[in-house]
Every structure is written in structure tokens, then in C-alpha cells.
Amino acid sequence: MAVDDCGAYGHPKIRTPNIDALAKAGMTFTNAFLTTSSCSPSRCSILTGRYPHATGGHQLHLPLPSKQVTMAERLKADGYHTAAAGKWHLGQAAKKKFDTVRPKINTWLQTLKDRPRDKPFFMWFAFVDPHRPYRPGAIPRPHTAEDAVVPPFLPDVPETRKDLALYYDEIARMDGVIGRVLAELDDQGVADNTMVVFLSDNGRPFPRCKTTLYDSGIKTPLLVRFPGVVAPGSTCRSIVSSVDLAPTILDICKVRVPKTFQGRSFSPLLTSPSKTIRRYAYAEHNWHDFDDHGRSVHSVRFNYIRNYYTDIPGTPPADAVRSITYQAMRRLRDAGRLNDNQKGCFIKPRPREELYDVENDPFELQNLAEVDKYAPLLKQMRAALAEWEAETDDHVPKKRRADEFDRETGDRLKGGRRKIKRKAKKKKAAK
């Protein structure tokens, strides 16, 4: 889900009354960024307070190794009842770090009802919505093609509008469940003593969004409702990262933050939103259905992107490749009807460096990396990236991982993931 795909962040058509109510009752962060726009690596990063490449779960579907320390087990050891419900996607070892794990949809409310009432609690509620694929009928009153707000990097054609409307429906369905969970907190009489945090784990599941290092991929909605601590209707414009969430929660709960965490607590911002805890937010793109390796450094105004594999295009995830939007883009490309802003998913080689002024160019359409005026800033951003890579022991892989799907059709390639599974089975049998 992209940052601006709800009413709280200004979308004029998507119906999200419960998310909007969270914003009115709490704090809205306008410069919150994910460490990656890839679902399971992002979740691993949030739970461990570490950057994806440092978790062992940096590529899609890789399980979180048991040796990784999470905020869940720290809270559990301190007497909190810890539960996860909904989409899991973290592997088997991570389940032991919670008291309860219910990796099925429609289990949020029951998980909250079943908690022991004599313990404080930590709930990790994860949604499948608005993940692809999309089908009509998600909500009784669906959004229409006329409701769609089409960004300039996507073609404004019927397929895109239909696709966006179905995506909006899933966001609205998710919002309804959020409302029921918030109502249950009220019914249990604990709403005034519970911090509620809402964020996404990756960007809009469309071309040039999810898995990218553009704001459409890594900029996330972040809302915090905490009665008695956070002023209702407040706004924080300071940079925060999803890697900061785990240390923040432990800090607020007065649980010692482990040395393994790489993020910083943003708890001071909850009472003093004008403060600053970091200058930059760092993000990464690793293998996700397709080969890639990219990094970014984001300040309040500028986004610097380094593409290490320039020989491949910026292909979206396989499910987005199979979407009606992407297939329409292919047809328009072949007919010469895509404008320059809409060709990014197909162009190769890609530029090694990209620099965008997101304040004046929010859709990141004008690459400033080769503009002389910005040479000093570019040098500064390069240095910040090099320093972060050294501090977090981040390296370009010695060997590249092959694509698992066709970049044009989204069909699985022969010998892809199945071959990897066969190798794993042989290794296990040898033991």
C-alpha cells in the first residue's frame, strides 16, 4: 500500500474511515520510509530492527533465521503476551518467538479476544490485502474506474483504472477490519492504554511502485495513536525508518533494546515531533522474483538511488507483471504509445545513479544525477551511502541469482524455484 492511498494522506476517493480516525486521534508521519519494498524482507526488518541484508531474510520468501533477535521475544521475556495473526511469511523458526501465531486471514479479532487479560500484550496483525491478485466483490460498494487517481508514470487507460479500483476495494476491506479491531479495544476497556501503530510493508503493487526505491515503493503511511502521550491530530515531518519501529516499541515498554538492533528509537518524536532522530533513511532492493540489487539514501527533500545491476530493466514483481496494467503497458509500448515517464519498467541499461527532488518532483520523473548544479549534493549522498554500507556490512553479491519468472509475461520459468527445492531436499537427505 502506497503512502497516499488512504484518506489520511490525502487520497480523494479511497474510503478509509478507520485509518483516517487513527490519524485524527494520533500522529501522522509524513516522511516515514521502509527499508525495502518487498513483503517478507520488510517484515523481517521491522521485527528485528535490522536492515534486510543483515537479517538473513533479505530476499523474497527467505525465512527469518532463528538466531535473529526480534522485538517479540524481548517483549515475551518481559512478561508480555505476544501474538501474530494474519499473513505470516516469516518462516517456521520465527513462530517460536511469539506465544501465539495464527497464520490465517480473518483471525485478528479472535486473537485479540483470546488474549490473557492479566498480561500486557503485543499484537502483530498483518493483512494480505491489498496484495494481488484482485477480484471483484471485495466490498459491497466497490470503487469505480472514475475514482482512480492515475500517477503520471502509469498510462491512463481503462485497464489501469480498473486495476486501481480493485486495489482500492481491498484497502477499504482492510480498513473495515481495522475498525473492528479498534472497536474491540474499546469494548475491552484498554484503548486508552494501548499504542496502535499502522504502516505498510511495501509500496503499491503496481509497475514502478512495489520493489522499487522510488517513493511509490518505499514511502509508507505511518500512524501512531497513543492516548495521553501523542497529541491528537499531530504531524511529524522528521525522517523515520521502519527499522526504527522495534527499538521504539521496546523503548516505550521499558524493555532493554538489544545491541543487534540497527534502528533508532523515535519515541522522542511522539511528544516533540519537531525533533530529529536521523538525517537519512536507507533502503535496499534485493532479489524479488527477479534479479536486482539497488540501494537508496533519502533525506526530507532528496532521494538518491544507486542501481548496481544496470543491465536489467526495473521489472515489477511477477504478480504485477501479470496484471492488466502491465500487460496494457506492453501493448502500448509495442505500439509506440507510452510516453517517456511510462517506459521505466522496460528501459535498459538503467542509469547507475538517480537523484530526485521529491519536494518539487513528487513522482520522481526528472533525474538530476547528471545536472552540474547538484554535483555537490550527489557527492554527499554517495558518501552517506558508502558510510552506511560499511557500517552495516553491506556488499554486492559475488554471484547473481537468476530470475524465477519471465519479465514480459510473469510466467514461471522452467527450472526456477523447483530446482532450488530439489537441491535442498538432496542436502537434507545426505545428513
Beta strands, then each sheet from edge to edge (+ up, - down):
strand 1: 27-29
strand 2: 32-33
strand 3: 81-86
strand 4: 100-102
strand 5: 121-126
strand 6: 196-199
strand 7: 222-225
strand 8: 234-236
strand 9: 240-241
strand 10: 281-285
strand 11: 294-298
strand 12: 302-307
strand 13: 353-357
sheet 1: 6+ 7- 1+ 8+
sheet 2: 2+ 9+
sheet 3: 4+ 3+ 5+
sheet 4: 10+ 11- 12+ 13-
end
